[in-house]
């Protein structure tokens, strides 16, 4: 008769024998560095939760959630720092400032609710300090410059609330910048748009050029004196999606010192998934995916055409490989964009990051390059932006420029 303790030991040995060596290697690497994710929409998921909308207390991260994110799975995924998205739909009728401030409130209360697990980070020093205590460093990134309402004063106020990057547009073209998924009207950035970039450089807020048109990408790289980021984008050479980054832009990232944080969104990483999404988009033209009418149309489309084709972890790794080859290993990072939607097989939630790094190990990635991908690249770019801000703040005061004063000169 085998004793229970011996049986347990035997079982653990069998499990160990079945463990993927590449996965063990990936876990070792991630424990030796700070893994940074560039984009997670959990604050918006809390706002939209069907059972208790906007209720931070009810959406308990100490338990397994219905979404992709909770404390146990964050720990399992070895995540060290997370940019939580402060997102406001460009199509909202509620008022940009109102929703923006509510989202800051939700995110900051969410972070404060779990002092044993996470703390708000406002700098690279904060990230390292918080991670050294074994906690998750929580950062805030705004998604969509429409919330500025053409005000540099609002930009500075949002920085004071904790925002450390701004995605210049979401899906709607602004008075000063063209969005990737909307009709271009400016051919890039207007003079006021360039002043937004300059003021972000002065503040030390990372300029995020995910969601913008290629002309805006070029204009930002021509204007910014600090490293810029793509907080959640992929390679357009692999999947020709407007949200992805053309190679001509990837090749410019080395000179800028910025980082392309590769996201997990299936239509961005998988051609068949994109084709399915395009079919839905034609039917849903003019609707935001947050609207009930869109959700009803999507349900009908799924009933007729089947669910969206699955993307895979290997698709995501292909995009990381491509960005590393074209932009360089110093200019690539990771950004899940978990938002409660479809996810690639193998990257279903925040516990799965080691699986992605294991795949790259199988592809021959060195430990040094894995650490760069995990977070060293982002931390370097962020620290350079902070240094740039300290220099610029000695040279000039906050900008008082207005869109009326600058753009009428076009």
N, C-alpha and C positions, 0 to 999 in steps of 0.2 A: 504494500500500500504506500502510495506516495503522499507524503505529508503536504499540507496546504502551503507551507512556506517554501518547500522545495518545488512544488508545482508552480508557484508564483515566480520563483527564480528561473525555472525552465522556460516559462512563458516569456519572461522579459528577455532571456537570451535569444529565443526564437525571433522575437520582434526586432532585437538589435541586429540579428543576422540578416533580416529582411530590409533593414534601413538602407536607404540610398546613400552611398558614400559622398556623392556630390551634395546632397541635402545637408549632411553633417558638416561638410566643409563650408557650405553657405552660412549655416547657423554660426559657425566659428567666426567667419569673417564679419558678419553683422553684429556679433557681440563685441567686436574690436573697434567699431566705428559708430557713427551716428547716422542711422537711416532716416532720411527726410522725405516725406511725401508732399508734393506740391499742391494737392487739391483734393479736398473731401467736402461733400455738400451736406454733412450731417446737420448743421444748424437749419438748413432749409427743410430737411426731412423732419426735424422736430416741429417746425412751423406747420408743415403740411400733414402731420401724422393724423390718420383718420379717426383714431380713438380719442386722442387728447391733443388737439392742435395747439402749438405754442407752449405746451406745458413741459418745462424742463424737468420738473420733479417726476412727472409720470413717465417720461422717456428715460428709464433707468438703465444706465450703462453698466451698472454692477451686475445686471442680469443679461442673459443672451437676448439680443434684440431681434426684431424681424428684418432689420436692415443688415448691412455688411459690417457694422462697427459697434464694438462694445469693449469694455476694459480687458476682459479675459483674452479676447482674440487679438487686441492690440499688443498685449504682452507676448502672446504666442508668435505674432508676426515680427517681433523684435523691432518695432518702430520706435525711433528716438525723438522725432519731431514731426509735427503735422501742421500744415497750413489749412485751417478751417476756412471754407469759403463764406464770405459775406456777400450773398447773392441777392440781387433784386431784378426781376424780369424787366427788360426794357419796354415791354408792352403793358406793364401794370397800370391800372387806373387808380390805385390807392394813393399815389404820391410817392415819388422816389425817396425823399428825405425821411418820410414817416416809416416806410418799410425798411430802409437802410438802418435807421436807428434801432428799430425793433430787432433786426437781425444781429446787430452788435450786442444788444441786450441779451438775446437768446444765447449767443456764442459765449459771451463772458460769464453769464450765469452757469452755463453748462460746464465751463472750465473750473469755475469756483466750487461747483458742487462736489468735485472729486479731488480734494487737496492731497489725498494719499497717493494719487496716481498721476496728476498733471498740474502744470502751472502755466500761466500766461508768460510768453516770451516776447520781448520787444527788441532784442538785439542778438547778435551772434554770441556775445558773452553770456547772455541769459540762456541760450540754447545749450551751451556747454555746461553751465552751472547746473541747470535743471536735470540734464541727462546724467551728470555725475552723481546725482542723488537717486538715480534709478527711475526717475519719472519721465513722462512724456512732455516735451516742450511744445506748448500750444501757441501757434502763431495765427494771425488773422490776415486774410488776403481778400480785398474787395474785387468783385467780378462785375465790371461794367461801368465805364466812365460817365454814363448818363446820370448817375447819382450825384455827380458834381453840380449838375444844373448850370454848367458853364461858369463855375465859381472857383477860383484858386483859394479863396478863404475857406470854402467847404472842404477842399482837398486837405488843407492844413488841419482843419478840425477833425477830419477822419483819421489823419495820421495820429493826432493826439489821443484818439479813442483806441489806437492800437494797430491800425492797418499798416502792414509792412510791404504789401504790393498792391498795385491796381492793374487789373486787366483793362486796357484802354477802352475796348468795346465789349459788349456781349454780342447778341445776334442782330442788333439794330444799329444802323449808321447814325452817327451823332452829328451835331452841328460842326464838329471839328475833326472827325475821324471816320473812316470807312470801315464797316464790319465785313468779315469774310462771307457771311451768309445773307447779306443785304445788298441792295443796289449801291454801287460806289457813286459818290457825288462830288468828292473833293480831289480825287487822284492821289490820296494819301492823307497827310496831315495838313490842316490849315495853319497859318501863323499862330493862332491861339493854341492849336494842338501841340505845336512845337514848344510853346511856352509851358504847357502842362508838363511835358517831358522835362524841361529844364528845371521847373519847380520841384518835380519829384526827385531829380538828381540832388537839388539843394537840401531837400528834407532827408534823403537817405531811404526813400521808398522805392522799392524795385519796380521798374517799368516792365509790365507783363504784356507781351504781344501775341499771346494766344487769342484767337477769335477775331483778329484784325485782318484786313486785306494785305496781299503782298506789297502793295505800294506803301501802306502804313508801316509794314515791317522795315522796308528800305528807309523810309523817312525817319523812323525812330533810330535805326542804326547810324544814320547820318547825323542825328541831333544829339543823342545821349552821350555824355562823357563818363558814364558809369556802366557797368555790366547790366544787361537786360536779361529777362528770362522769358521762356515760353512755359507757363505754369502747367499746361496740360495739352499737349499737341503731339502729333506723330509725323512720319516722313511721307511727303506727298509723292515721292518717286515710287513708293510701294503701293500706296492706295491714294488715288487721285481725288481726295476729298478736300473741299475748300478750307476746312479747318486744319489741314496739315501743312507742313513747312516745306517749301520748295528747296531743292538742293542749292540753288544760287544764294539763298538766305543762310542755309546751314554752313556754307563755306565762309560766310562773313562772321560767324560766331566767334571764331578764334581771335580775330583782331579786336572784337569787342570785349571778350572775356566772359561772355554770358553762358547760359545753360538752357538746353532744350530738355524739358522734363517730359518724358514719354508717358502717355496716358494709356489706359486699358479699354477705352470705349470701343466696342466691337466694330461699328462702321468705320472707325478711323484706322483700325489695324487689319481688317479683313475685307477683301474686295466683294465677296458674295454678300456679306452682311451689309455693306454699303449699297449694293444694288437693291436689296430688299428695302432699306431705308429710303432710297430714292423713289421707289414706287409708292411708299406711304406718303412721302413729302409732296408728291404731285397731287394727291387727293386732298391733303391737308393744307394746301397753300393758303397763307394768310393767318393760320391758326398758330398760337403758341402751344408748346407741348404741356404747359401748365393748365391750359383751359379744359374744362369738362368736355366741350365739343370735340377737342382733339382726342381725348381719351376714349370717347365713344367711337370715333372714327377708327382709331387704332385697334380697338377690340373687334370691330367689323372686319378690318383688313386682315387681322390674324385669323379670324374664322374662315376667311376666303382663301388666303394665301399661306396659311401656316405661320408658326412663330418665326421670329428673326433667326436666320442661320447662326450657328454658334461660331464665335471666334475662339482662339486657343491661346494659352500661355506662350506657345512657340511663335504665334503671330506677333505678340508684344515683343518678344526677344528679337525677332527679325528687325523690328523698327529700331530697337536700341542698338543693335549691331550696325544698322545703316547710319544712324546719327553719329555713332562713334567713328565710323569709317570716314564720313564726309566732313563733319565738324571737328572731330577729334575726341579722344577719350576724356579730355579735360572739360568737355562742354555738353555732357549728357547727364540726365538725372531721371527720377521716377516720380510719376504723379498719377495716382489711381483714378481720380474723379469718381469715386464711389458715390452714388446718388440714389440708390434704391431701384436702379434699372437692371438691364441685362449686363452680365459680366462674362469674361472669357473663361472657358473651362480651365481649371487649375488656378484661377485667380478670383475665386468667388467672394472673398472677403479679406479683411485686413490681417488675417492669420497667415496668408499665403505668400507674403513677400519672399520668404526663403526659397520657395519653389522656383520663383523667377530667377533668383541668383544661382540656384543649382543648375538650371538650364544653361546659363551663361558659362558656368564652370565647365560643363560638358563641352561647350563650344571653344574652350581654351582661354577664357578670360583670366588674367592674372589677378592675384589678390589686390595688388595696388590699384588696378583699374576698377575692380569691384568696389573698393572703398570710395574711389572718386565718384562712381555712379551713385552709390548709396547716399552720399551727402557731402563729401568733401568738396565737390565742385560747387554745389549751391552755397555752402558755407563760405568758400573763398569769394564767390561773386558777391554775396551779401556783405561780407566784411569790406570788400573793395568799395561797394556802394556807400557804406558807412564812412569810410575814410574820405571818399570824394565829398560827401556831405559836409564833413567837418571843415574841409578846405574851402568849399564854396560858401559856407555860412560866414566865413571870415572875409569873403570878398564882396558879398552883396546881401541886401536885406530881402525879406519876403517880397515876392512879386505882387504888384498892385495892378497888373495888366488885366484888361477885360476883353471879352470876345468882340464887343462892339468897337473897341479902339484898335484892335489888331486886325481883325478879319475884314473890315471895310477897306483896308489898305491893299487887299489882294489884287 
